Amino acid sequence: MNKIFHLSTCNTCQRIIGELNNGEGFELQDIKETHISAEELDRLKEQLGSYEALFNRRAMKYRSMGLNEQHLSEADYRRHILNEYTFLKRPVVIIDGEAFVGNAKKTVAAAKAKLG
């Protein structure tokens, strides 16, 4: 199953969804409306190797909560992502079981190439 975790109010997410066949063939999950589940997050962690790879350091709350001044463990990253949707790096695109995380040009290009 192909899926995209995104934020509907994020212009960058919307642009990337547009580049990926306008989301056709994908289950779209707005993480503000429906947070990522612990099971989904754990599956992504297994594939990517860490929760840190899924953590958004650009989130406004990252600095306001003082997280930039702390040494965060994998358990901390997991807890913060599950408690606050803005900490999930986005979009997270899953195509045929392979995850592409973030909006870097090479990540988007790899997702588009996977789609064919």
VENBEL-V489744 format. One record per residue. N is the residue number from 1. PSI is psi in whole degrees, 0 to 359 (* if undefined). D_CENTER is the distance of its C-alpha to the mean C-alpha in Angstrom with 2 decimals. Layout:
n	psi	d_center
N	PSI	D_CENTER
N	PSI	D_CENTER
This chain:
n	psi	d_center
1	134	16.24
2	138	13.76
3	149	10.83
4	120	8.21
5	123	5.90
6	179	6.91
7	120	9.41
8	337	12.87
9	0	14.44
10	116	12.37
11	323	14.67
12	316	12.45
13	316	10.05
14	321	13.45
15	316	14.94
16	319	12.50
17	319	12.95
18	321	16.59
19	339	16.63
20	62	15.41
21	34	18.56
22	27	17.66
23	2	15.41
24	133	18.55
25	3	18.20
26	147	14.67
27	122	13.99
28	126	12.08
29	112	10.61
30	113	10.67
31	345	8.97
32	322	12.00
33	315	14.39
34	101	13.10
35	155	11.02
36	140	9.14
37	160	12.21
38	321	13.35
39	316	14.21
40	317	10.91
41	317	9.36
42	322	12.58
43	317	12.51
44	320	9.34
45	318	11.13
46	320	14.24
47	319	13.06
48	343	11.53
49	344	14.23
50	158	12.79
51	331	10.64
52	325	11.18
53	340	9.18
54	359	5.95
55	131	7.89
56	104	8.21
57	352	11.98
58	355	12.52
59	141	12.20
60	322	15.79
61	343	16.23
62	312	15.63
63	319	19.11
64	331	20.71
65	358	20.25
66	18	21.61
67	334	18.81
68	344	19.45
69	5	22.89
70	156	22.02
71	113	21.39
72	137	18.43
73	171	18.59
74	321	16.04
75	323	17.21
76	314	16.62
77	313	12.96
78	312	12.57
79	315	14.82
80	319	13.28
81	318	9.75
82	329	11.85
83	334	14.28
84	111	12.47
85	332	9.49
86	344	9.45
87	353	8.63
88	120	4.94
89	137	3.99
90	159	3.57
91	160	4.49
92	115	3.53
93	126	7.32
94	119	9.70
95	119	13.25
96	42	16.15
97	356	14.31
98	131	12.75
99	140	9.06
100	119	8.12
101	129	5.30
102	181	6.13
103	17	9.23
104	145	12.04
105	317	14.90
106	329	15.32
107	314	11.81
108	318	12.42
109	320	15.95
110	320	15.19
111	317	13.24
112	320	16.25
113	322	18.65
114	323	17.35
115	331	17.98
116	*	21.41
